[in-house]
Amino acid sequence: MARKAKADSAEGAANPGRLKQIAQTYKMTRRVDPKVGLVVAGVGIVVFGVLLVLGFLIGHPVYLGILGFVLAFLAMAIIFGRRAERAAFGQMEGQPGAAAAVLDNVGRGWTVTPAVAMNRQQDVVHRAVGKAGIVLVGEGNPNRVRGLLAAEKKRMARIVGDAPVHDFVVGDGEGQVPLKKIRTTLLKLPRTLPGAQVTATNDRLRALGDLMSNMPVPKGPMPKSGMRMPKGGGGKMR
């Protein structure tokens, strides 16, 4: 009984959080897509109405009404999810680090290291490693980014062995990958590496270091007083 009460309490605590998350997602989406509420509601009404009318025609309004309610809810969830995703990508478009945020949500089986290379203009290259091999994703000015990608591939060449290396530039131009298609592009790549080789490749790249680990550290003792956090510097760096 105690375990059941504890589980019910945990489930009850999770539901408000889930509802709050949905509400926040809806507010964010509505700022970009003001008609999202009307569209989602319209889809639900149409689906439910069609099934209910069909139920009356064949003499089973209750059964078809229940089915219509379930399918209407499912259709509303799908439409809302797609429009929310489109709105999120619209807000991220052009923002520094947007590609890294997308890569972080590619799914299990990928190890993502953001900002493995960057120049003074803040063009940046991110790295993801999985069974498809090594994927380098550059964002920024296409001409400068291609140079960064080439330099990063050359830097990795001596340690990655025969692991395949793919590179993409984020953008809407010819030969580029739109931000919203990064995830599907990675998932469509052929899986050619066994798990053991993925782990070994990750270990070698980790030993090579990334942009943050290769930054020089000032020598000498750290000052014990007079230190102040810069404004806006309270965020965590990972």
VMD Tcl script that draws the C-alpha trace (Angstrom):
set ca {
  {0.00 0.00 0.00}
  {2.81 2.36 0.90}
  {4.51 1.72 -2.46}
  {1.26 2.26 -4.34}
  {0.58 5.52 -2.49}
  {4.12 6.66 -3.24}
  {3.73 5.81 -6.95}
  {0.38 7.62 -7.12}
  {1.95 10.65 -5.45}
  {4.84 10.67 -7.93}
  {2.42 10.34 -10.85}
  {0.29 13.17 -9.50}
  {3.35 15.38 -9.16}
  {4.43 14.58 -12.71}
  {1.08 15.43 -14.32}
  {1.07 19.15 -13.33}
  {4.61 19.43 -14.64}
  {3.61 17.82 -17.94}
  {0.58 20.07 -18.28}
  {2.70 23.11 -17.50}
  {5.17 22.07 -20.20}
  {2.36 21.68 -22.74}
  {1.00 25.12 -21.79}
  {4.43 26.70 -22.21}
  {4.87 25.00 -25.58}
  {1.48 26.29 -26.70}
  {2.31 29.87 -25.64}
  {5.64 29.72 -27.47}
  {3.99 28.33 -30.59}
  {1.17 30.89 -30.54}
  {3.69 33.75 -30.53}
  {5.07 32.49 -33.84}
  {1.89 30.86 -35.18}
  {-1.15 32.84 -33.92}
  {-3.62 30.50 -35.68}
  {-2.35 27.31 -34.07}
  {-5.30 27.08 -31.65}
  {-7.92 27.49 -34.39}
  {-6.19 25.02 -36.69}
  {-5.80 22.33 -34.02}
  {-9.38 22.76 -32.79}
  {-10.67 22.71 -36.37}
  {-8.88 19.44 -37.10}
  {-10.35 17.86 -33.99}
  {-13.90 19.00 -34.78}
  {-13.71 17.80 -38.38}
  {-12.35 14.35 -37.47}
  {-14.89 13.85 -34.67}
  {-17.75 15.16 -36.84}
  {-16.95 12.88 -39.77}
  {-16.80 9.76 -37.57}
  {-19.98 10.72 -35.72}
  {-21.95 11.28 -38.94}
  {-20.65 7.98 -40.28}
  {-21.80 6.34 -37.06}
  {-25.36 7.62 -37.51}
  {-25.38 6.46 -41.12}
  {-24.45 2.89 -40.24}
  {-26.49 2.79 -37.02}
  {-23.60 2.81 -34.50}
  {-23.26 6.45 -33.36}
  {-21.94 5.54 -29.89}
  {-19.13 3.31 -31.10}
  {-18.10 5.64 -33.91}
  {-18.47 8.62 -31.60}
  {-16.00 7.12 -29.13}
  {-13.64 6.20 -31.98}
  {-14.03 9.68 -33.42}
  {-13.11 11.27 -30.09}
  {-9.95 9.17 -29.81}
  {-8.90 9.82 -33.41}
  {-9.70 13.52 -33.08}
  {-7.47 13.78 -30.02}
  {-4.68 11.92 -31.84}
  {-4.98 14.14 -34.92}
  {-4.92 17.28 -32.77}
  {-1.78 16.07 -30.97}
  {-0.02 15.33 -34.27}
  {-0.90 18.68 -35.84}
  {0.02 20.59 -32.69}
  {3.35 18.76 -32.45}
  {4.27 19.56 -36.03}
  {3.36 23.24 -35.76}
  {5.15 23.53 -32.41}
  {8.27 21.97 -33.92}
  {8.09 24.34 -36.89}
  {7.71 27.32 -34.55}
  {10.66 26.19 -32.43}
  {12.91 25.84 -35.48}
  {11.72 29.25 -36.69}
  {12.83 30.84 -33.44}
  {16.16 29.01 -33.44}
  {16.98 29.84 -37.05}
  {20.02 32.07 -37.25}
  {20.77 31.86 -33.51}
  {24.34 30.90 -32.50}
  {24.49 27.30 -31.34}
  {21.15 26.33 -32.90}
  {22.69 23.33 -34.68}
  {24.20 22.08 -31.42}
  {20.77 22.23 -29.77}
  {19.29 20.15 -32.59}
  {22.13 17.62 -32.43}
  {21.59 17.21 -28.69}
  {18.10 15.94 -29.49}
  {19.01 13.54 -32.29}
  {18.47 10.56 -29.99}
  {20.31 7.74 -28.32}
  {23.42 6.30 -29.91}
  {25.03 9.64 -30.70}
  {27.74 11.44 -28.73}
  {27.60 15.17 -29.43}
  {30.44 17.61 -28.77}
  {29.48 21.22 -29.51}
  {31.96 23.81 -30.76}
  {34.95 21.63 -31.60}
  {36.19 24.45 -33.84}
  {35.45 28.16 -34.05}
  {36.93 31.26 -35.65}
  {36.95 34.93 -34.68}
  {33.77 35.54 -36.65}
  {32.05 32.92 -34.44}
  {31.49 30.45 -37.25}
  {31.46 27.12 -35.47}
  {31.71 23.37 -36.09}
  {29.97 20.75 -33.93}
  {30.73 17.03 -33.88}
  {28.49 13.98 -33.47}
  {29.73 10.39 -33.35}
  {27.55 7.33 -33.82}
  {27.23 4.13 -35.83}
  {27.12 6.22 -39.01}
  {30.62 7.47 -38.21}
  {31.73 11.02 -37.47}
  {29.46 13.89 -38.49}
  {30.74 17.47 -38.54}
  {28.07 20.17 -38.70}
  {29.11 23.75 -39.41}
  {27.04 26.88 -38.93}
  {27.87 30.43 -39.92}
  {29.15 31.96 -43.14}
  {29.22 29.07 -45.67}
  {32.57 30.04 -47.21}
  {34.34 30.37 -43.87}
  {32.62 27.30 -42.41}
  {33.87 25.08 -45.23}
  {37.41 26.09 -44.32}
  {36.74 25.23 -40.67}
  {35.33 21.85 -41.67}
  {38.35 21.07 -43.84}
  {40.74 22.04 -41.03}
  {38.85 19.90 -38.49}
  {38.82 16.88 -40.83}
  {42.58 17.28 -41.32}
  {43.08 17.51 -37.55}
  {41.13 14.28 -37.00}
  {42.58 12.37 -39.96}
  {45.54 10.84 -38.11}
  {43.46 9.29 -35.31}
  {40.02 8.31 -36.68}
  {41.29 5.42 -38.80}
  {38.77 4.11 -41.32}
  {35.73 5.64 -39.57}
  {33.61 7.48 -42.18}
  {33.48 11.25 -41.81}
  {30.47 13.25 -43.03}
  {30.24 17.03 -43.04}
  {27.29 19.39 -43.49}
  {26.79 23.13 -43.54}
  {23.58 24.43 -41.97}
  {21.59 26.76 -44.21}
  {18.99 27.07 -46.92}
  {21.36 27.49 -49.85}
  {22.43 24.97 -52.45}
  {24.32 22.04 -50.96}
  {23.34 23.03 -47.41}
  {21.09 21.31 -44.88}
  {18.23 23.32 -43.32}
  {18.25 23.41 -39.54}
  {14.96 21.49 -39.31}
  {16.36 18.64 -41.43}
  {19.58 18.02 -39.52}
  {18.07 15.26 -37.39}
  {16.50 13.38 -40.30}
  {19.70 13.77 -42.34}
  {21.78 12.15 -39.59}
  {19.27 9.35 -39.05}
  {19.30 8.50 -42.77}
  {23.06 7.97 -42.86}
  {24.06 4.29 -43.28}
  {25.10 2.55 -40.04}
  {28.53 1.11 -40.80}
  {30.37 1.10 -37.47}
  {29.93 -1.58 -34.78}
  {29.42 -0.41 -31.22}
  {32.99 -1.24 -30.16}
  {34.45 0.91 -32.94}
  {32.11 3.79 -32.05}
  {33.42 3.67 -28.48}
  {37.02 3.51 -29.65}
  {36.50 6.44 -32.02}
  {34.94 8.50 -29.24}
  {37.87 7.73 -26.95}
  {40.40 8.82 -29.58}
  {38.53 12.05 -30.29}
  {38.19 12.75 -26.58}
  {41.95 12.37 -26.23}
  {42.41 14.78 -29.14}
  {40.45 17.37 -27.17}
  {37.99 20.01 -28.29}
  {37.86 23.77 -28.39}
  {37.14 24.18 -24.68}
  {39.68 21.64 -23.41}
  {42.39 23.07 -25.65}
  {41.98 26.64 -24.42}
  {45.09 27.85 -22.59}
  {44.83 28.13 -18.80}
  {46.64 31.08 -17.15}
  {49.69 30.02 -15.16}
  {50.33 30.93 -11.54}
  {48.12 30.89 -8.46}
  {44.51 31.90 -8.76}
  {43.71 35.17 -6.97}
  {41.78 34.63 -3.75}
  {40.06 38.01 -3.61}
  {38.78 40.76 -5.84}
  {37.09 38.29 -8.19}
  {33.73 39.31 -9.62}
  {31.42 37.42 -11.89}
  {30.81 39.34 -15.13}
  {27.24 40.37 -15.80}
  {25.27 37.56 -17.37}
  {28.00 35.08 -16.43}
  {25.93 33.03 -14.07}
  {25.14 30.29 -16.59}
  {26.75 26.91 -16.43}
  {29.15 25.72 -19.04}
  {29.27 22.12 -19.90}
}
mol new
graphics top color blue
foreach p $ca { graphics top sphere $p radius 0.5 }
foreach p [lrange $ca 0 end-1] q [lrange $ca 1 end] { graphics top cylinder $p $q radius 0.2 }
display resetview
